[in-house]
Amino acid sequence: MNLRPMEVKDNPAVAQLIRASLEEFGLDKPGTVYFDSHLDHLADYYQQQERAAYFILEDEDQLVGCGGFAPVSDKIAELQKLYVT
């Protein structure tokens, strides 16, 4: 397996993985990340944030997971949008 920073080229596959995960559990509802305006452009969003990053996990060049972090205060970071197939 390979863990690497997300790149712009990964945007469609990551958005699809997240939406499919939410649909599987009936969570494709307003108020969830399913409708997050940044979902189709996560690489861009995380690259613009200070002290934040988003990663993808690949197995034989297939996306199997993703997740990131961003600060919520000077001393605390939040794990964000963690999804694994």
C-alpha positions as a Markdown table, in Angstrom:
| # | Residue | x | y | z |
|---|---|---|---|---|
| 1 | Met | 0.0 | 0.0 | 0.0 |
| 2 | Asn | 1.0 | 3.6 | -0.7 |
| 3 | Leu | 0.1 | 6.6 | 1.4 |
| 4 | Arg | 0.7 | 9.9 | -0.3 |
| 5 | Pro | -0.5 | 13.5 | -0.3 |
| 6 | Met | -3.6 | 14.0 | -2.4 |
| 7 | Glu | -3.1 | 15.7 | -5.8 |
| 8 | Val | -5.6 | 17.6 | -7.9 |
| 9 | Lys | -5.8 | 14.5 | -10.3 |
| 10 | Asp | -7.3 | 12.6 | -7.3 |
| 11 | Asn | -10.3 | 14.9 | -6.8 |
| 12 | Pro | -12.8 | 12.8 | -8.8 |
| 13 | Ala | -11.9 | 9.4 | -7.3 |
| 14 | Val | -11.9 | 10.8 | -3.7 |
| 15 | Ala | -15.2 | 12.5 | -4.1 |
| 16 | Gln | -16.7 | 9.3 | -5.6 |
| 17 | Leu | -15.3 | 7.2 | -2.7 |
| 18 | Ile | -16.7 | 9.5 | -0.1 |
| 19 | Arg | -20.2 | 9.8 | -1.8 |
| 20 | Ala | -20.4 | 6.0 | -2.3 |
| 21 | Ser | -19.5 | 5.4 | 1.4 |
| 22 | Leu | -22.2 | 7.8 | 2.5 |
| 23 | Glu | -24.8 | 6.3 | 0.1 |
| 24 | Glu | -24.0 | 2.8 | 1.5 |
| 25 | Phe | -25.1 | 3.9 | 4.9 |
| 26 | Gly | -28.0 | 6.2 | 4.0 |
| 27 | Leu | -26.0 | 9.3 | 4.9 |
| 28 | Asp | -26.4 | 11.1 | 1.5 |
| 29 | Lys | -28.4 | 13.8 | 3.2 |
| 30 | Pro | -28.2 | 17.6 | 3.5 |
| 31 | Gly | -25.9 | 18.7 | 6.3 |
| 32 | Thr | -23.4 | 15.9 | 5.6 |
| 33 | Val | -20.2 | 16.0 | 3.6 |
| 34 | Tyr | -22.1 | 14.5 | 0.7 |
| 35 | Phe | -23.2 | 18.1 | -0.1 |
| 36 | Asp | -20.0 | 19.8 | 1.0 |
| 37 | Ser | -19.2 | 22.5 | -1.5 |
| 38 | His | -15.5 | 21.6 | -1.3 |
| 39 | Leu | -15.9 | 17.8 | -1.9 |
| 40 | Asp | -15.2 | 17.9 | -5.6 |
| 41 | His | -12.0 | 20.0 | -5.0 |
| 42 | Leu | -10.5 | 18.7 | -1.8 |
| 43 | Ala | -6.9 | 18.8 | -3.1 |
| 44 | Asp | -7.3 | 22.5 | -3.8 |
| 45 | Tyr | -9.1 | 23.2 | -0.5 |
| 46 | Tyr | -6.5 | 21.5 | 1.6 |
| 47 | Gln | -3.5 | 23.0 | -0.3 |
| 48 | Gln | -4.9 | 26.4 | 0.5 |
| 49 | Gln | -5.2 | 25.8 | 4.2 |
| 50 | Glu | -2.3 | 26.5 | 6.6 |
| 51 | Arg | -1.2 | 23.5 | 8.7 |
| 52 | Ala | -3.6 | 21.2 | 6.9 |
| 53 | Ala | -3.1 | 18.2 | 4.7 |
| 54 | Tyr | -5.1 | 15.5 | 2.9 |
| 55 | Phe | -3.8 | 12.0 | 2.0 |
| 56 | Ile | -4.9 | 9.1 | -0.1 |
| 57 | Leu | -4.2 | 5.4 | 0.5 |
| 58 | Glu | -3.7 | 3.2 | -2.6 |
| 59 | Asp | -3.4 | -0.5 | -3.0 |
| 60 | Glu | -2.0 | -1.5 | -6.4 |
| 61 | Asp | -2.8 | 2.0 | -7.8 |
| 62 | Gln | -6.5 | 1.7 | -6.6 |
| 63 | Leu | -7.8 | 4.2 | -4.1 |
| 64 | Val | -8.8 | 2.4 | -0.9 |
| 65 | Gly | -8.9 | 5.2 | 1.6 |
| 66 | Cys | -8.5 | 8.9 | 2.2 |
| 67 | Gly | -8.4 | 11.3 | 5.1 |
| 68 | Gly | -7.0 | 14.6 | 6.3 |
| 69 | Phe | -6.5 | 17.0 | 9.1 |
| 70 | Ala | -6.8 | 20.7 | 9.8 |
| 71 | Pro | -6.3 | 22.9 | 12.8 |
| 72 | Val | -9.3 | 23.9 | 14.9 |
| 73 | Ser | -7.2 | 26.1 | 17.2 |
| 74 | Asp | -3.5 | 26.9 | 17.8 |
| 75 | Lys | -3.0 | 23.6 | 19.7 |
| 76 | Ile | -5.7 | 21.2 | 18.3 |
| 77 | Ala | -6.1 | 19.6 | 15.0 |
| 78 | Glu | -9.1 | 17.7 | 13.7 |
| 79 | Leu | -9.2 | 14.5 | 11.7 |
| 80 | Gln | -11.4 | 15.2 | 8.7 |
| 81 | Lys | -13.2 | 13.2 | 6.0 |
| 82 | Leu | -11.6 | 9.8 | 6.8 |
| 83 | Tyr | -13.0 | 7.1 | 4.5 |
| 84 | Val | -11.7 | 3.6 | 3.8 |
| 85 | Thr | -13.2 | 1.0 | 1.5 |
